[in-house]
Amino acid sequence: MATKRIRSIAVMTGGGDCPGLNAVIRAVVKTAINKHKLDVWGIQDGYLGLIEHRIDRLDYNDVSNILTLGGTILGTSNIANPFRYAYKTGRGLQYKDVSNDCIQALQEREIDALVCIGGDGTMATAAAFAKKGLTVMGVPKTIDNDLYGTDVTFGFDTAVTTATEAIDKVHTTASSHHRVMIVEVMGRYAGWIALHAGVAGGADVILIPEIPYELPKICDYVLARSNRGKRFSIICAAEGAKPKGGSMVVSHRVASSPDPIRLGGIGNKLAADISDKTGLDCRAVVLGHVQRGGTPTPYDRTLATNFGNTAMELLMKGVKNHLVVLKDGQFTSISLRQVAGRTKTVPANSGLVRAAKAVGTSFGV
Ligand code: F6P
């Protein structure tokens, strides 16, 4: 069957915001308008705007001068799932499937394809729309770098840069006060940010979910440093770090979100535990959403531009229901079906883990 020619596309950003979103939007819209002469629409606030039919035309000027801007000019949301849309009633939260209504809203505007810029939650919903006949193309976003199928997601490099700068700054106060400073970084169930920022910032201990830690090992390590005259230690802990046989620290739950669990608190827990066991003065710094903000690094700007451009070129070639990926240096794509429900975590024997161990970094084991 011949593929229908695409004349009009919509673009949306879903999930948590991330440096480089605007660079992707710019690349998608400019490629669509300049090269392929398409009509372009923007959906406000991710799937929430699609559910609420907040869909507006985008033109060249709307995406001019946004390359370096953090956040997303379209807005985003990580609490709306069209296939299980939560709404409040007198009996609490109820759920309904509004996906057909979303597809109709796109059809009424004669939109032929949807470019979904997002992480695993956004891609799972995009895959469900694809199953219903919508033409979609995914672009891999997340500071967590945990999206399956791509070597890297845009936003990760900026988050690592921010976290590394924080570790660098904490070094001076740690050494002046002879303290153990714990820097808690984001990353959900994957330790990519902690591993990369920890290595780049010269952390003495790196704790990631993939390598559950043993508290006595961490205590022995920082005490041994202290006994050697190194009167401070820096620990970079992923928010998902957990003790062997124990669980991650949950900060709170967002009932209406497709993934309701929000992690956070491991930094303060470690500070209390290590201080208790060693008598050393410990402090925790939680970087939180600072890691999602600010202008994207040059690497993220170029990656985002390549991803956005590749998404449009593939769509125009008839590729659909795929996620654009960077694999072994090549911009290509894989089926959304392969991505859905999978997470890319740090392999315990990864090259960077081995290199960190070789320079004396402890993983608390
Ligand atoms: O997925 C990006 C991320 O920043 C995670 O690292 C973090 O666990 C989560 O989102 C925080 O979500 P929220 O913005 O809802 O607090």
Residues whose N, C-alpha, C, O or C-beta is under 5 A from the ligand:
A	BS01	F6P	G16 D144 M186 G187 R188 L263
